[in-house]
Amino acid sequence: MRAKLQIVFISLSVGLGGFLFGLDTGIISGVMTYVIPKFDLTEMQAGWVVSSPSFAAMISMLFSGRISDIIGRRKLLIIIALLYIVSAVFSTIAFSYQMLYFARMIGGFAFGAALVVGPIYIAEISIAENRGKLVSLQQLNIVFGFFAAFLSNYFFNKYNTLDSVFLNDENVWRWMLGIEFIPALLYFVLLFFVPKSPRWLYLKGEMSKAKEILVNFYGNERGCIEIKSIEGNSTAYKKKSKLKIKDLFKPSLRFILIVGLIVGILQQITGVNAVYFYATSIFKETGIGTDAAFLSGILLSTISVIFTFVAIYLIDRVGRRPLLLIGTAGVSISLLICAYGFNEATYQLTEKDVYQFKFLNSEKLITVVNKVYTNDVDFKNEMKTILGSNIFSKNDGAILETASKIDSTLILIGILGFVACFSFSLGPVMWVLLSELFPIKYRGLAIGTIAFVNSFISSVVQLIFPWELSNLGSSITFLIYGVFALLGLMFIFSKVPETKGMSLEELESILVK
């Protein structure tokens, strides 16, 4: 029992890098409500602020796996924690768009590396019976980060009132970002209680230390079995030839590389990070108002936590493939529901509506009284033309809440359904699969390369999402993501193998030909 708790503690500690990723992802959705008017950002500038960590993550993901092969998983994780701390401090004190952008890029270098090295480390301290659960703990940390972010944003926004002597529109976003410093510091401290990866130690020729750690985790009998399993592939482990990216394209690795790449792309091309990063904006699009949008973010992150626990419970019982199939089907259906809900919406302001906006120059809006808009793009463009982009961005929640005639419940069901299905399938299962598919010799390089592609897709989705909402509209945007999910479902059904219940060495003998 003590050993099991020790393994869970270590996995959760390593997975705190995921918590910080989730925290940053969720927090920025609320921060942008204040930062856009603060720095008078264009749509593309707003997209760059949000997506800059993902662009930085691409670079760190490409090299972090290989660096961890050289200096060790644990040592690199400690460096990652330091980068998180630096990013939190400089984001909080940012005095310009450029400074905020670069501070967030530092955070991107950190979480890009954390998302690669974390699953590698956890998989290498695991055994076949618990590997799925333990690697999924990183995804649990991510969704707990989302929950903490949305909860934090909600309370900061709630107490940012005209009567407050502490919070105002000028500083509330700094407090939102500054809260990241606390878990970053905790992450840094906890990593000093984490041992080195036993499989990495074996790769470096330190067999006695590797055996000592595995025996400490699993007892003498099971620890020795794991060591023998590792020794069975000793030729591959001990081969010292320098790896290059082109080595991943060997015929023997082609199948698992294609599977890893497609699943990695699918995880992001369905728009999950756009939904998390812009959750507050999306909910405001439904016309439920700014306060309700922040509150809905808490509901969204709660659903993520609940269904990630579902994944942890089921992943070593029913397997990776069934979770992917069911979850991706649900993702597609949910996104198509959102597309339908936004497509049916209309927007109209009455004379009474116009004069209630005392904070605006109401006379300017007289020209659009009782005019019916059948899509959100035309309505928002008209508002920006009349009021100016800056004024509209400050008051879009109130305006959309008044003007929208939309089934917000249907869209909320669609978004929550999407998040629920993603949280027990593509979210955790992708990282579990990547940690299992590749031999240890190639694992760091392969996961880093696929994670690079994953992060590139994520950053592009985040970058163009504000443009999509403004130029294509919410309905077309969600339709595109839903079609991608449907195509991904067909690939999973035809190609993705089951990896449940086999050691890393057994999987290598089966999948690498």
Secondary structure, 3 states (H helix, E strand, C coil): CHHHHHHHHHHHHHCHHHHHHHHHHHHHHHHHHHHHHHHCCCHHHHHHHHHHHHHHHHHHHHHHHHHHHHHCHHHHHHHHHHHHHHHHHHHHCCCCHHHHHHHHHHHHHHHHHHHHHHHHHHHHHCCCCCHHHHHHHHHHHHHHHHHHHHHHHHHHHHCCCCCCCCCCCCCHHHHHHHCCHHHHHHHHHHHHHCCCCHHHHHHCCCHHHHHHHHHHHHHHHHHHHHHHHHHHCHHHHHCCCCCCHHHHHCHHHHHHHHHHHHHHHHHHHCCHHHHHHCHHHHHHHCCCCHHHHHHHHHHHHHHHHHHHHHHHHHCCCCCHHHHHHHHHHHHHHHHHHHHHHHHCCEECECHHHHHHCCCCCHHHHHHHECCCECCHHHHHHHHHHHHCHHHHHHHHHHHHHHHEECCHHHHHHHHHHHHHHHHCCHHHHHHHHHHHHCCHHHHHHHHHHHHHHHHHHHHHHHHHHHHHHHHCCHHHHHHHHHHHHHHHHHHHHHHCCCCCCCCHHHHHHHHCC
